[in-house]
Amino acid sequence: MIVDKLLTRRGWRVVAHSTLAAAGIGLLYLLTRMVLDNIQYGTLGWWILGVAITLSLWLVALGSILAKAELTDWR
């Protein structure tokens, strides 16, 4: 059963890595909305949006790479 697989150490690591990727996607959405609103009012520059997107995409990439490595027994 799926629940039995999630209750193992490996299952928890896969869930944690997948959550990291999901958090990166959520952070990307929130930061983009906030920064675009501030750019329209002239309080922030475009480079801050670039930093936010880079950080969020890095979190997504890291989480997905770690989850894939865990699922394929990559060492």
C-alpha positions in Angstrom: 0.0 0.0 0.0 1.1 3.6 -0.6 0.8 4.5 3.1 3.2 1.7 4.1 5.8 3.0 1.6 5.5 6.5 2.9 6.1 5.4 6.5 9.7 4.2 5.7 12.8 6.4 6.0 13.0 6.5 2.2 9.4 7.5 1.9 9.8 10.4 4.3 12.9 11.7 2.4 11.0 11.5 -0.9 8.1 13.5 0.6 10.5 16.0 2.1 12.3 16.6 -1.2 9.0 16.8 -3.1 7.8 19.4 -0.5 11.0 21.4 -1.1 10.2 21.5 -4.9 6.6 22.5 -4.2 7.7 25.2 -1.8 10.0 26.6 -4.5 7.0 26.8 -6.9 4.9 28.5 -4.3 7.7 30.9 -3.4 8.1 31.7 -7.1 4.4 32.6 -7.4 4.3 34.8 -4.3 7.5 36.6 -4.9 6.6 37.3 -8.5 3.3 38.8 -7.6 4.8 40.9 -4.8 7.7 42.2 -6.8 5.6 43.0 -9.9 3.3 45.0 -7.8 6.2 46.9 -6.3 7.8 47.5 -9.7 4.6 49.1 -10.9 4.7 51.5 -8.0 8.4 52.2 -8.6 9.8 51.0 -5.3 11.8 48.0 -6.5 13.9 47.2 -9.6 13.7 44.4 -12.1 16.9 42.8 -10.8 15.2 41.9 -7.5 12.6 39.9 -9.6 15.5 38.1 -11.3 17.0 37.2 -7.9 13.7 35.9 -6.7 13.1 33.8 -9.8 16.6 32.4 -9.6 16.2 31.4 -6.0 12.8 29.8 -6.5 13.9 27.8 -9.6 17.0 26.7 -7.7 14.7 25.3 -4.9 12.5 23.5 -7.5 15.5 22.0 -9.2 17.2 20.9 -6.0 14.0 19.3 -4.6 13.2 17.5 -7.9 16.8 16.2 -8.3 16.9 14.9 -4.7 13.5 13.2 -5.0 14.6 11.6 -8.3 17.9 10.5 -6.8 16.0 8.9 -3.8 13.6 7.1 -6.0 16.2 5.6 -8.4 18.7 4.7 -5.6 21.3 7.0 -7.1 24.5 7.2 -5.0 
